[in-house]
Amino acid sequence: MAIKSIVANKVRSVLTMLGTIIGVASVIALMAIGQGTTNTITDTISSAGTDIVTLMIPGRGDKTLKPEEIEGFVMENEAYFSAVVPVVSSSAVVKNGNKNTEGTTSLTGTGTAYQSIRDIELESGRYITDIDVLEKKRNVVVGTYIKNELFGGENPIGQTVKINGEPFHVVGVLEETNDSKEGGADDAVVIPYSVAARILGNARISTYTLQLTDENLNEIAVARLENFLYEKFSDDSAYRVTDNAALIESLNDALDTMVGMLAGIAAISLLVAGIGIMNIMLVSVTERTREIGIRKAIGAKRKNILLQFLVEAIMISSLGGIIGMLLGIGLGSAMGSLMGIEAMPDVGTIVLAFGFSMGMGVFFGFYPANKASKLNPIDALKFE
């Protein structure tokens, strides 16, 4: 009976479902994109290591921190920190003879420990060593993009490249991580930090990467580091400590709040759709008053009439929910592809959105159904 009623009023039924379709599709698509964005950001930070703490010294005035000072701190706190390495980051022009990369290349000046801290793998050769740093040797480890662009894909170890006009001896090649794209992770060179500070015209080191012995001890470890820095500088604005684990937690909280707000806004359309269902069902009750009177006159009970109209309301909301669910999954996936993220909603989100649409049919359909069931059969039969 419900199906016949819906089919008999196709346009009205479709327009009634439209609010549910838009609401369910919006909730699922937004949740999928939000979760995809959260996962992408979290994975990016996690790939850098959740046991990593980054220390930056902006270097205002005489506020500097020497490598031996922070190394001494790490040795005194070996229960919390396993390693520390200075990092100098910049961009540079890399050449080999008359060949050069199209743009600037990412340059990292660092030491031996950086390889283990960042889990860096090599395709061939070796990484920067302590001897390279101490003796300021002009040795370089290149990414696969540099190998392909400047050496035609041939093994460059033992060859020479120029970085900002300075000659460097290639001692290693980094393992490919990003399809050897220009501007990607493979478009990079690594040299000793002592040499990087010199060729970049900045003798001071402003960034240090520290590795924790246990990421669960990050709060205590960071507190000890900040106490050490405050004792040295007597100014908490002279340094900045970034804890990857805490950063991930903060980002997740912020993104979860944002996704929740977006889903809440989308859910408002479901509420509007529910009001639409109630309105249409009230119209339907009025139109079918005589029909209700006939059914009651031949023996239909109140619960039969109640169930008839309630099932109709639930069917409209459920059909809208199913269409909205499929549309939301497709829309979320398509938008995720455009944004370069994996935006596939989890089962819980889909079940919740569909369950909400069904519940909405019950809630907003009950009043019209109850009104229909209470009609007096004699009055209903006289209705014109």
SVG drawing of the C-alpha trace seen along z (x, -y; Angstrom):
<svg xmlns="http://www.w3.org/2000/svg" viewBox="-21 -41 110 47">
<polyline fill="none" stroke="black" stroke-width="0.4" points="0.0,0.0 2.9,-2.4 4.6,-1.6 1.4,-2.2 0.9,-5.5 4.5,-6.6 4.4,-5.5 1.0,-7.2 2.6,-10.5 6.0,-10.2 7.0,-13.9 5.8,-14.7 7.5,-11.6 10.8,-12.5 10.7,-16.1 10.0,-14.9 13.0,-12.5 15.2,-15.3 15.9,-16.8 16.8,-13.4 19.0,-12.6 20.9,-16.0 21.2,-15.7 22.5,-12.1 24.8,-12.7 26.3,-15.8 26.9,-14.2 28.6,-11.1 30.7,-13.2 31.8,-15.8 32.7,-13.1 34.7,-11.2 36.6,-14.2 37.2,-15.2 38.5,-11.8 40.6,-11.6 42.2,-14.9 42.8,-14.0 44.4,-10.7 46.6,-12.4 47.9,-15.0 48.4,-12.5 50.3,-10.1 52.5,-12.9 53.5,-13.9 53.7,-10.3 56.1,-9.5 58.5,-12.1 58.3,-10.1 56.1,-10.3 59.2,-10.0 60.7,-13.2 61.1,-16.6 62.2,-19.6 64.0,-22.5 64.3,-25.9 66.3,-28.9 65.3,-32.0 68.5,-33.6 67.6,-37.1 70.7,-38.9 73.2,-36.7 70.7,-33.9 72.4,-30.9 72.8,-27.2 75.9,-25.4 75.8,-21.7 78.0,-20.6 75.7,-22.2 72.6,-20.3 74.6,-17.1 75.7,-17.5 72.1,-17.9 71.1,-14.7 73.9,-12.8 72.7,-13.9 69.1,-12.9 69.8,-9.7 66.8,-8.0 64.6,-10.4 66.6,-11.2 68.5,-8.8 70.0,-11.1 70.3,-14.7 71.4,-16.2 71.7,-19.8 69.7,-20.5 70.3,-23.3 67.6,-23.6 67.6,-25.7 67.3,-25.5 70.1,-25.5 71.0,-25.3 72.6,-22.0 74.7,-21.5 76.8,-18.8 78.8,-20.3 76.4,-22.1 73.4,-20.3 71.3,-21.7 67.9,-21.0 65.0,-23.1 64.3,-24.7 66.0,-24.9 66.7,-21.7 66.0,-21.1 69.2,-21.2 69.6,-19.7 72.8,-20.1 72.9,-17.5 74.9,-14.8 75.2,-11.0 72.3,-10.5 69.8,-12.1 69.7,-8.9 68.6,-6.7 66.3,-9.3 64.4,-9.8 64.7,-6.1 66.4,-7.2 67.3,-4.4 70.0,-4.5 69.9,-3.2 73.7,-3.1 76.8,-4.5 76.9,-5.9 75.4,-8.7 77.1,-11.7 79.5,-10.6 80.9,-12.3 84.3,-12.7 82.5,-14.6 81.1,-17.0 84.3,-17.4 86.6,-17.9 84.0,-19.9 84.3,-17.6 82.4,-18.6 80.6,-15.3 77.0,-15.0 74.2,-12.4 71.8,-13.1 68.2,-12.1 67.1,-10.0 65.7,-13.0 69.2,-14.6 70.7,-11.3 68.2,-11.0 68.3,-14.7 72.1,-15.4 73.5,-11.9 71.0,-10.3 70.1,-7.7 73.6,-6.4 75.3,-5.8 76.7,-9.2 78.9,-8.0 82.4,-9.4 81.2,-12.1 81.2,-15.8 78.3,-18.3 78.2,-22.0 75.9,-23.3 75.5,-27.1 78.7,-27.1 80.7,-25.0 82.0,-21.6 80.9,-18.5 81.9,-14.8 78.9,-12.4 79.2,-9.7 75.6,-8.3 72.2,-8.2 68.9,-8.3 66.3,-5.6 63.4,-6.8 60.4,-7.9 58.2,-10.1 58.6,-8.9 61.6,-11.2 59.4,-14.2 60.7,-17.8 60.2,-19.6 59.4,-16.3 61.3,-14.4 63.7,-13.0 64.7,-16.4 67.1,-16.8 70.7,-16.9 72.2,-16.2 75.6,-17.6 77.4,-18.0 75.8,-20.7 79.2,-22.3 79.6,-22.8 76.0,-23.9 76.3,-26.7 79.4,-28.0 78.2,-28.0 74.9,-29.5 76.7,-32.3 75.3,-31.5 77.7,-30.1 75.0,-29.5 72.8,-26.5 69.1,-27.3 67.4,-23.9 68.0,-20.6 66.2,-17.3 66.0,-15.1 64.8,-11.5 63.0,-10.2 63.8,-6.9 60.1,-6.3 57.3,-8.4 55.2,-7.8 57.7,-9.9 57.3,-12.9 55.7,-15.2 58.5,-14.6 61.2,-14.8 59.9,-18.1 59.5,-19.6 63.2,-18.8 64.3,-20.3 62.3,-23.4 63.7,-23.8 67.2,-23.4 66.5,-26.1 64.9,-28.5 67.9,-28.2 70.2,-29.1 68.2,-31.9 65.9,-33.1 63.4,-33.9 60.8,-31.4 60.4,-33.3 64.0,-32.6 63.2,-29.0 60.4,-26.9 60.0,-23.2 57.7,-21.1 56.7,-17.6 55.3,-15.5 53.2,-13.3 51.5,-16.2 51.2,-18.0 49.3,-15.0 47.0,-14.9 46.3,-18.6 45.6,-18.4 43.3,-15.5 41.3,-17.3 41.0,-20.4 40.1,-18.4 37.6,-16.3 35.9,-19.5 35.9,-20.9 34.4,-17.7 31.8,-17.5 30.7,-21.1 30.5,-20.5 28.5,-17.3 26.2,-19.1 25.5,-21.8 24.8,-19.1 22.5,-17.4 20.3,-20.5 19.2,-19.6 18.0,-16.3 15.9,-18.1 14.4,-20.2 13.7,-17.1 11.9,-15.6 9.7,-18.6 9.0,-18.2 8.0,-14.6 5.6,-15.5 4.1,-18.2 3.6,-15.9 2.1,-13.2 -0.4,-15.6 -1.4,-16.6 -1.7,-12.9 -3.9,-12.3 -6.2,-15.1 -6.4,-13.9 -7.1,-10.3 -9.6,-11.1 -12.5,-9.3 -10.2,-6.3 -9.4,-6.1 -13.2,-6.3 -13.9,-3.4 -11.1,-1.3 -12.3,-1.8 -15.9,-1.1 -15.0,2.3 -13.0,3.2 -9.6,1.6 -8.4,0.9 -6.6,-2.2 -3.3,-0.4 -3.8,0.7 -4.3,-2.9 -1.4,-4.1 0.9,-1.5 -0.1,-2.2 0.9,-5.9 3.9,-5.3 5.3,-2.7 4.8,-5.1 6.8,-7.9 9.6,-5.4 9.7,-4.1 10.1,-7.7 12.9,-8.5 14.6,-5.1 14.6,-5.4 16.0,-8.9 18.6,-7.6 19.7,-4.8 20.0,-7.2 21.8,-9.8 24.2,-7.1 25.2,-6.0 25.5,-9.6 27.5,-10.6 30.0,-7.7 30.5,-8.6 30.7,-12.4 33.2,-11.9 35.4,-9.6 35.3,-12.0 36.2,-15.1 38.9,-13.1 40.4,-12.2 40.4,-15.9 42.1,-16.8 44.6,-14.0 43.4,-12.2 41.7,-8.9 38.2,-10.0 36.2,-6.8 33.7,-7.0 33.8,-4.4 30.9,-2.0 30.0,-3.7 29.3,-7.0 27.2,-5.4 25.2,-3.4 24.7,-6.4 23.5,-8.6 21.1,-6.0 19.8,-5.2 19.2,-8.9 17.2,-9.1 15.1,-6.1 14.6,-7.5 13.6,-10.8 10.8,-9.0 9.5,-7.4 9.6,-10.6 8.2,-13.0 5.8,-10.4 4.2,-9.4 2.1,-12.6 0.4,-12.5 -0.1,-8.7 -1.5,-9.1 -3.9,-11.9 -5.1,-9.6 -5.7,-6.7 -7.9,-8.9 -10.3,-10.0 -13.9,-9.2 -15.1,-6.8 -18.5,-8.6 -16.9,-12.0 -14.2,-10.6 -16.9,-9.1 -18.7,-12.5 -15.5,-14.3 -15.5,-15.9"/>
</svg>
